[in-house]
Amino acid sequence: MDLGKMIYLFGYTKTILFSKIENMPEMACQIFLNAKNALMDEMKSSIRKFLALTKMTRDEFADLCGVSKSQVDKWLSTVPIPRARQRLIIRIMKEEYAKQARLAQTKNPNSIHVPVTPQKYEKFRNEAERHGLTVPEWASEALDALSSIKSRS
């Protein structure tokens, strides 16, 4: 009787042990797929933000990517974006953001572009919000106030 329980317990333990080992590749694949899906969702979200910020249509975006609008629609819904296309899309977005920044600078030559760290921008945003202003409005008022300070010369 005791031997039977030991064999049963040993067999049960052995079954659990093997099932954990057999499921290891499955679990690793699931973790990998979850991470891959999260990155894909982030990519799709970046594309949506890019289109909204640049006011670019999906047709225009598709032309830049060398695909049809329906392909872009599929990418933004369920179809994964191939890795090579992801690299192309990232390059396109960087170039378009840079182009828009240059256009904004030439449209208004009296504007100032000041690169800041995310921490400083957050500080500026909070300060602007405290005064009921946008960051550019607050920055303009801050620079105006600084320019009014008399120098010690």
N, C-alpha and C positions, 0 to 999 in steps of 0.2 A: 504494500500500500504506500509506504513512504517512498520507495524507489519509483513507483508509478508517478507520484506527484513531482518528484525531482526530475524525472524524464519529461513530464509534461511542462514543468516550469522551464527546464532547460530548452525544450523545443520552442516554447513560447518566446523566451528571451532571444533565442537564435532567430526566430522569425522576425521579431522586432528589429534586431540588429541588422539583418539582411535587408529588410524593407527600407530602413534608414539609408543604408549604403546604396541600394538600388535607386532611391529617390534623390540622391545627391545630385546627379547630373540634371535631373528634371528641375530641382530647386535652383540650381545654378543658372539654368537656362531661363527660368521664370524671373529671377533677379535681373539677369542681363536684359531680358525683354522689357521688364518694367522700366529699367534705366533708359533703354533705347526709346521706348514710348514717351518717356518724360522729355527726353531731348528733342524728339520729333514734335511734341506738343509745343515746346519752347520755340522751335524753329517756325512752326505754323503761326504762333502768336506773334513772333517778330515780324513775319511777313505781313500779317494783318495790321500791326501798328505802323509798319513802313508805308503800306498803301494809304492808311488814313492820314499820316503826317505829311506825306508827299502829295496827297490828293491824286494819286496815280490810279488809273483804272486797272482792272485785272487784264483787260486787253493789252494795254500798254506794257504792263509787267510781263505778260506772256511773250510779247514781241522781244523784250530785252532778254528773256530767258531762252528764246528760240523754241517755244512750244505754243500750243493752242490755248485759248482761254479756258476751254473745257478741261485741259490738263491742270491748269492752275486751280480751277474749281475742285478738281479731284484731290489735288495735293492738300488743299485747305479743308477738305472734309475727312476722307478715310484713307486714301491711297498714300503710302509712304513716299517721301521724296528721296530719290536716289542720292547717294553720298556725293557723287560728282556734281549733280545739280545743286546740292546744298552749298558746296564750295563756290559755285558760280553765283548763286543767289546772294551769298554773303558778300562777295566781291561787288556785285551790282548794287546792293544796298549801300555799301560804304561809298562807292563812287557817286551814287545819286545824292546821298546826304552831303558829301563834299561839294558837289555841283550846286546844290541848293544853298549851301552856306556862302559860296562864292557869288551866286546870283543876288542873294540878300545883301551882301556887302556892296556890290556894284549898283544895285537899285537905290540904296541909301548910303552914299559915301560918308555921310555924317554919323554913321553908326560905329560902334566900337565892339569888337569881338574879343572877349577876355576868357581864355580857357581857365577853368577852376576845377579843383578836386570835387568829387561827389560830396565830401563832408562840408566843404566850404559852400557849395551850392545849396545844400540842405540848410545851412546856417543862414544864408542870404534869403532863402525861400521863407524860412520861419520869421525872420525879421520883417520881410516885406508883408507877409500875411498879418503880422501883428499891427502893421500900419494900414492895412486894407489896400495894399498895392500889389501889383505883379512884380516879379523880380526885375524886369527891365525898367519899370517905373521907379522902383525903389533904388536901383543902381544909379539911374539918372539923377535922382534927387540927392543921393549920397555923394556922387561926384561933384554935383553943383555946390553942395554945402562945403565940401573939401576945397574946392577952387576959390571959395570966398575967404578962406583963412589967410590972414596976412602972413607973409614970410618974415623971417627975422633978419633979413639982410639990410 
